[in-house]
């Protein structure tokens, strides 16, 4: 779930993002809208504040969707961002059409 744009400092790093180890099934509108907007915001924060730590948890509820191919579709994602000063921001995105909400509406308390 590491965005290619965040690893464009070298060709090797960029190529490493294009791997099945770095992907999950994600609703296309989420991926192209709010999720992508938050990815851009994280790059902006990193440029302003310095290196940051970003973790993504892929969540599966007990009744999550399983495709005929056997692929499991995540129920949602939590993105945890740690700033250089130690503060954190967390965001929860359900894996569905987010109806063009603003990415800031998905901020949740970090546990």
C-alpha angles and dihedrals in degrees: 000000000000108000115237091225090062091056101044093113090101137014091240093053092047093049091049090064091061096075135108085240088067101050144073135178106276130174107260095230092051091048093049098039129029097007092050091046091054090048088056091047091053089053089050091049091048090052091050100039107021135247115357135191117235125186127182122200115200109212129206120189117207090256097046119147120267116196122224087255090061094252113143117225114215118238093218149326136244117205115197116194122191117196124213090257090059097254118130139208123197131197130190119203122184110221095247142084103305092202094235095294119163113264089236089067089070097061113123135177113279112239 
